[in-house]
């Protein structure tokens, strides 16, 4: 099997494993997974590459109280990290709560996996349980792409989401830092951030959205008006020649989308407008098949 096929099958297997093991047994009418062993909690450390960075203190306190009463229902997934030491792959929240609860030993499932698989499991677990904020999710995808050669299609298959979801998530990384901070802290939704990502000044628009309590739809309308204003300005400052207009028509007919070609000396840019995520998916599929 080729590498892409192996990744997709591995991803689905990991997703099924984590999805099953991380639900309380009462919610899925099945017994909890039995731990491979128990280890002193001080012998277990967090994975510094885990994309999740934020843990709600009140949520941890509630889980710690539950652990005091019922124990740790589901074991933490770890991998060996030296003599009698282990690194968490999935279950850092349980590990943190167990420390708050004063638990001395931790039930664990030991899996001897490499960095790529460990990061993949961590992302699958957190995405499926909606534990990552949008920026953490985007950084996790970026790690798999940059360090392990995943494509956006691979990631979509692994986490059970569309390729456009992955692409939209990665777009958040291009936002200015003040906007990314607002998204990380929940003051601005991912939908708001995507709406303003292509505007001239996302930071000022983000502040306007937060202060005015604007909806995503309202943010999209503001961004659209700004884009239309920029388009009118461009059209009044530089008329396109016949060759450029013909090229736009030819590309537009080929893609089935509106295409705009803009020259600046020897350089330039091509803009492709789409009206729905289905159109974006179709465009991405077309580009992937040309590689």
Secondary structure, DSSP 4 states (H G I P E B T S, - for coil): --HHHHHHHHHHHHHHHHHHHTS-HHHHTSPPPPPSEEEEGGGEE--TT-S-----HHHHHHHHHHHHHH--SSPEEEEE-STT-EEEEE-HHHHHHHHHHT-SEEEEEE----HHHHHHHHHHHHHHTT-S-HHHHHHHHHHHHHHH---HHHHHHHHTS-HHHHHHHHHGGGS-HHHHHHHHTTSS-HHHHHHHTTSTTHHHHHHHHHHHT--HHHHHHHHHHHHHHHHHHHHHH-PPPHHHHHHHHHHHHHHTSEEEEEEETTEEEEEEE-SSHHHHHHHHHHHHHT-
